Amino acid sequence: SFEPTRSFVPRAEVLETEKDFVISLDVPGVKESDLAVTVNSGIITITGERKFESSIEEKTKRTTEKIYGRFERSFSLPELVNTEAIDAHYESG
């Protein structure tokens, strides 16, 4: 029987512009409602979960390499970052 992986680490990209720091995570299949962004003591943490939805039919058995489960990524913020101005955006696709 198939047992999905219970956690994964999404890849991140951190960009610094003249005015901003931009952190992007690739989390395909994760709904906006399953994501959270928190800031505490100069550390921004992004958590989420890709839920496993089983639709296996008894007559067809297949293998999947998709990873499901919870994740958490944390990044230390430079001291000059105004944590009150942090903004999060979700893009589907």
MODELLER restraints for C-alpha pairs under 7 A, 6 or more apart:
rsr = mdl.restraints
at = mdl.atoms
rsr.add(forms.Gaussian(group=physical.xy_distance, feature=features.Distance(at['CA:4:A'], at['CA:67:A']), mean=6.71, stdev=0.5))
rsr.add(forms.Gaussian(group=physical.xy_distance, feature=features.Distance(at['CA:4:A'], at['CA:68:A']), mean=6.17, stdev=0.5))
rsr.add(forms.Gaussian(group=physical.xy_distance, feature=features.Distance(at['CA:5:A'], at['CA:67:A']), mean=5.64, stdev=0.5))
rsr.add(forms.Gaussian(group=physical.xy_distance, feature=features.Distance(at['CA:5:A'], at['CA:68:A']), mean=5.57, stdev=0.5))
rsr.add(forms.Gaussian(group=physical.xy_distance, feature=features.Distance(at['CA:5:A'], at['CA:69:A']), mean=6.46, stdev=0.5))
rsr.add(forms.Gaussian(group=physical.xy_distance, feature=features.Distance(at['CA:6:A'], at['CA:68:A']), mean=5.88, stdev=0.5))
rsr.add(forms.Gaussian(group=physical.xy_distance, feature=features.Distance(at['CA:6:A'], at['CA:69:A']), mean=4.28, stdev=0.5))
rsr.add(forms.Gaussian(group=physical.xy_distance, feature=features.Distance(at['CA:6:A'], at['CA:70:A']), mean=6.58, stdev=0.5))
rsr.add(forms.Gaussian(group=physical.xy_distance, feature=features.Distance(at['CA:7:A'], at['CA:68:A']), mean=6.20, stdev=0.5))
rsr.add(forms.Gaussian(group=physical.xy_distance, feature=features.Distance(at['CA:7:A'], at['CA:69:A']), mean=4.29, stdev=0.5))
rsr.add(forms.Gaussian(group=physical.xy_distance, feature=features.Distance(at['CA:7:A'], at['CA:70:A']), mean=4.78, stdev=0.5))
rsr.add(forms.Gaussian(group=physical.xy_distance, feature=features.Distance(at['CA:7:A'], at['CA:71:A']), mean=5.78, stdev=0.5))
rsr.add(forms.Gaussian(group=physical.xy_distance, feature=features.Distance(at['CA:8:A'], at['CA:67:A']), mean=6.56, stdev=0.5))
rsr.add(forms.Gaussian(group=physical.xy_distance, feature=features.Distance(at['CA:8:A'], at['CA:68:A']), mean=6.94, stdev=0.5))
rsr.add(forms.Gaussian(group=physical.xy_distance, feature=features.Distance(at['CA:8:A'], at['CA:69:A']), mean=6.53, stdev=0.5))
rsr.add(forms.Gaussian(group=physical.xy_distance, feature=features.Distance(at['CA:8:A'], at['CA:70:A']), mean=6.60, stdev=0.5))
rsr.add(forms.Gaussian(group=physical.xy_distance, feature=features.Distance(at['CA:8:A'], at['CA:71:A']), mean=5.56, stdev=0.5))
rsr.add(forms.Gaussian(group=physical.xy_distance, feature=features.Distance(at['CA:9:A'], at['CA:71:A']), mean=5.80, stdev=0.5))
rsr.add(forms.Gaussian(group=physical.xy_distance, feature=features.Distance(at['CA:10:A'], at['CA:25:A']), mean=6.32, stdev=0.5))
rsr.add(forms.Gaussian(group=physical.xy_distance, feature=features.Distance(at['CA:10:A'], at['CA:26:A']), mean=6.00, stdev=0.5))
rsr.add(forms.Gaussian(group=physical.xy_distance, feature=features.Distance(at['CA:10:A'], at['CA:27:A']), mean=6.20, stdev=0.5))
rsr.add(forms.Gaussian(group=physical.xy_distance, feature=features.Distance(at['CA:11:A'], at['CA:25:A']), mean=5.90, stdev=0.5))
rsr.add(forms.Gaussian(group=physical.xy_distance, feature=features.Distance(at['CA:11:A'], at['CA:26:A']), mean=6.03, stdev=0.5))
rsr.add(forms.Gaussian(group=physical.xy_distance, feature=features.Distance(at['CA:12:A'], at['CA:23:A']), mean=6.89, stdev=0.5))
rsr.add(forms.Gaussian(group=physical.xy_distance, feature=features.Distance(at['CA:12:A'], at['CA:24:A']), mean=5.55, stdev=0.5))
rsr.add(forms.Gaussian(group=physical.xy_distance, feature=features.Distance(at['CA:12:A'], at['CA:25:A']), mean=4.53, stdev=0.5))
rsr.add(forms.Gaussian(group=physical.xy_distance, feature=features.Distance(at['CA:12:A'], at['CA:26:A']), mean=6.69, stdev=0.5))
rsr.add(forms.Gaussian(group=physical.xy_distance, feature=features.Distance(at['CA:13:A'], at['CA:23:A']), mean=5.72, stdev=0.5))
rsr.add(forms.Gaussian(group=physical.xy_distance, feature=features.Distance(at['CA:13:A'], at['CA:24:A']), mean=5.13, stdev=0.5))
rsr.add(forms.Gaussian(group=physical.xy_distance, feature=features.Distance(at['CA:13:A'], at['CA:25:A']), mean=6.54, stdev=0.5))
rsr.add(forms.Gaussian(group=physical.xy_distance, feature=features.Distance(at['CA:14:A'], at['CA:22:A']), mean=5.63, stdev=0.5))
rsr.add(forms.Gaussian(group=physical.xy_distance, feature=features.Distance(at['CA:14:A'], at['CA:23:A']), mean=4.51, stdev=0.5))
rsr.add(forms.Gaussian(group=physical.xy_distance, feature=features.Distance(at['CA:14:A'], at['CA:24:A']), mean=6.46, stdev=0.5))
rsr.add(forms.Gaussian(group=physical.xy_distance, feature=features.Distance(at['CA:15:A'], at['CA:21:A']), mean=5.67, stdev=0.5))
rsr.add(forms.Gaussian(group=physical.xy_distance, feature=features.Distance(at['CA:15:A'], at['CA:22:A']), mean=5.02, stdev=0.5))
rsr.add(forms.Gaussian(group=physical.xy_distance, feature=features.Distance(at['CA:15:A'], at['CA:23:A']), mean=6.46, stdev=0.5))
rsr.add(forms.Gaussian(group=physical.xy_distance, feature=features.Distance(at['CA:16:A'], at['CA:22:A']), mean=6.31, stdev=0.5))
rsr.add(forms.Gaussian(group=physical.xy_distance, feature=features.Distance(at['CA:29:A'], at['CA:50:A']), mean=6.22, stdev=0.5))
rsr.add(forms.Gaussian(group=physical.xy_distance, feature=features.Distance(at['CA:30:A'], at['CA:49:A']), mean=6.40, stdev=0.5))
rsr.add(forms.Gaussian(group=physical.xy_distance, feature=features.Distance(at['CA:30:A'], at['CA:50:A']), mean=4.92, stdev=0.5))
rsr.add(forms.Gaussian(group=physical.xy_distance, feature=features.Distance(at['CA:32:A'], at['CA:90:A']), mean=6.45, stdev=0.5))
rsr.add(forms.Gaussian(group=physical.xy_distance, feature=features.Distance(at['CA:34:A'], at['CA:48:A']), mean=5.29, stdev=0.5))
rsr.add(forms.Gaussian(group=physical.xy_distance, feature=features.Distance(at['CA:34:A'], at['CA:49:A']), mean=5.72, stdev=0.5))
rsr.add(forms.Gaussian(group=physical.xy_distance, feature=features.Distance(at['CA:35:A'], at['CA:47:A']), mean=5.73, stdev=0.5))
rsr.add(forms.Gaussian(group=physical.xy_distance, feature=features.Distance(at['CA:35:A'], at['CA:48:A']), mean=4.29, stdev=0.5))
rsr.add(forms.Gaussian(group=physical.xy_distance, feature=features.Distance(at['CA:35:A'], at['CA:49:A']), mean=6.98, stdev=0.5))
rsr.add(forms.Gaussian(group=physical.xy_distance, feature=features.Distance(at['CA:36:A'], at['CA:46:A']), mean=5.73, stdev=0.5))
rsr.add(forms.Gaussian(group=physical.xy_distance, feature=features.Distance(at['CA:36:A'], at['CA:47:A']), mean=5.28, stdev=0.5))
rsr.add(forms.Gaussian(group=physical.xy_distance, feature=features.Distance(at['CA:36:A'], at['CA:48:A']), mean=6.26, stdev=0.5))
rsr.add(forms.Gaussian(group=physical.xy_distance, feature=features.Distance(at['CA:37:A'], at['CA:45:A']), mean=5.72, stdev=0.5))
rsr.add(forms.Gaussian(group=physical.xy_distance, feature=features.Distance(at['CA:37:A'], at['CA:46:A']), mean=4.61, stdev=0.5))
rsr.add(forms.Gaussian(group=physical.xy_distance, feature=features.Distance(at['CA:37:A'], at['CA:47:A']), mean=6.59, stdev=0.5))
rsr.add(forms.Gaussian(group=physical.xy_distance, feature=features.Distance(at['CA:38:A'], at['CA:44:A']), mean=5.72, stdev=0.5))
rsr.add(forms.Gaussian(group=physical.xy_distance, feature=features.Distance(at['CA:38:A'], at['CA:45:A']), mean=5.29, stdev=0.5))
rsr.add(forms.Gaussian(group=physical.xy_distance, feature=features.Distance(at['CA:38:A'], at['CA:46:A']), mean=6.63, stdev=0.5))
rsr.add(forms.Gaussian(group=physical.xy_distance, feature=features.Distance(at['CA:39:A'], at['CA:45:A']), mean=6.29, stdev=0.5))
rsr.add(forms.Gaussian(group=physical.xy_distance, feature=features.Distance(at['CA:42:A'], at['CA:76:A']), mean=6.03, stdev=0.5))
rsr.add(forms.Gaussian(group=physical.xy_distance, feature=features.Distance(at['CA:42:A'], at['CA:77:A']), mean=5.29, stdev=0.5))
rsr.add(forms.Gaussian(group=physical.xy_distance, feature=features.Distance(at['CA:43:A'], at['CA:74:A']), mean=6.51, stdev=0.5))
rsr.add(forms.Gaussian(group=physical.xy_distance, feature=features.Distance(at['CA:43:A'], at['CA:75:A']), mean=5.56, stdev=0.5))
rsr.add(forms.Gaussian(group=physical.xy_distance, feature=features.Distance(at['CA:43:A'], at['CA:76:A']), mean=4.52, stdev=0.5))
rsr.add(forms.Gaussian(group=physical.xy_distance, feature=features.Distance(at['CA:43:A'], at['CA:77:A']), mean=5.63, stdev=0.5))
rsr.add(forms.Gaussian(group=physical.xy_distance, feature=features.Distance(at['CA:44:A'], at['CA:74:A']), mean=5.59, stdev=0.5))
rsr.add(forms.Gaussian(group=physical.xy_distance, feature=features.Distance(at['CA:44:A'], at['CA:75:A']), mean=5.37, stdev=0.5))
rsr.add(forms.Gaussian(group=physical.xy_distance, feature=features.Distance(at['CA:44:A'], at['CA:76:A']), mean=6.51, stdev=0.5))
rsr.add(forms.Gaussian(group=physical.xy_distance, feature=features.Distance(at['CA:44:A'], at['CA:77:A']), mean=6.90, stdev=0.5))
rsr.add(forms.Gaussian(group=physical.xy_distance, feature=features.Distance(at['CA:45:A'], at['CA:72:A']), mean=6.85, stdev=0.5))
rsr.add(forms.Gaussian(group=physical.xy_distance, feature=features.Distance(at['CA:45:A'], at['CA:73:A']), mean=5.63, stdev=0.5))
rsr.add(forms.Gaussian(group=physical.xy_distance, feature=features.Distance(at['CA:45:A'], at['CA:74:A']), mean=4.23, stdev=0.5))
rsr.add(forms.Gaussian(group=physical.xy_distance, feature=features.Distance(at['CA:45:A'], at['CA:75:A']), mean=6.49, stdev=0.5))
rsr.add(forms.Gaussian(group=physical.xy_distance, feature=features.Distance(at['CA:46:A'], at['CA:72:A']), mean=5.68, stdev=0.5))
rsr.add(forms.Gaussian(group=physical.xy_distance, feature=features.Distance(at['CA:46:A'], at['CA:73:A']), mean=5.29, stdev=0.5))
rsr.add(forms.Gaussian(group=physical.xy_distance, feature=features.Distance(at['CA:46:A'], at['CA:74:A']), mean=6.36, stdev=0.5))
rsr.add(forms.Gaussian(group=physical.xy_distance, feature=features.Distance(at['CA:47:A'], at['CA:71:A']), mean=5.57, stdev=0.5))
rsr.add(forms.Gaussian(group=physical.xy_distance, feature=features.Distance(at['CA:47:A'], at['CA:72:A']), mean=4.32, stdev=0.5))
rsr.add(forms.Gaussian(group=physical.xy_distance, feature=features.Distance(at['CA:47:A'], at['CA:73:A']), mean=6.47, stdev=0.5))
rsr.add(forms.Gaussian(group=physical.xy_distance, feature=features.Distance(at['CA:48:A'], at['CA:70:A']), mean=5.70, stdev=0.5))
rsr.add(forms.Gaussian(group=physical.xy_distance, feature=features.Distance(at['CA:48:A'], at['CA:71:A']), mean=5.49, stdev=0.5))
rsr.add(forms.Gaussian(group=physical.xy_distance, feature=features.Distance(at['CA:48:A'], at['CA:72:A']), mean=6.67, stdev=0.5))
rsr.add(forms.Gaussian(group=physical.xy_distance, feature=features.Distance(at['CA:49:A'], at['CA:69:A']), mean=5.32, stdev=0.5))
rsr.add(forms.Gaussian(group=physical.xy_distance, feature=features.Distance(at['CA:49:A'], at['CA:70:A']), mean=4.17, stdev=0.5))
rsr.add(forms.Gaussian(group=physical.xy_distance, feature=features.Distance(at['CA:49:A'], at['CA:71:A']), mean=6.12, stdev=0.5))
rsr.add(forms.Gaussian(group=physical.xy_distance, feature=features.Distance(at['CA:50:A'], at['CA:68:A']), mean=5.07, stdev=0.5))
rsr.add(forms.Gaussian(group=physical.xy_distance, feature=features.Distance(at['CA:50:A'], at['CA:69:A']), mean=5.20, stdev=0.5))
rsr.add(forms.Gaussian(group=physical.xy_distance, feature=features.Distance(at['CA:50:A'], at['CA:70:A']), mean=6.48, stdev=0.5))
rsr.add(forms.Gaussian(group=physical.xy_distance, feature=features.Distance(at['CA:51:A'], at['CA:68:A']), mean=5.88, stdev=0.5))
rsr.add(forms.Gaussian(group=physical.xy_distance, feature=features.Distance(at['CA:51:A'], at['CA:69:A']), mean=6.01, stdev=0.5))
rsr.add(forms.Gaussian(group=physical.xy_distance, feature=features.Distance(at['CA:52:A'], at['CA:68:A']), mean=5.77, stdev=0.5))
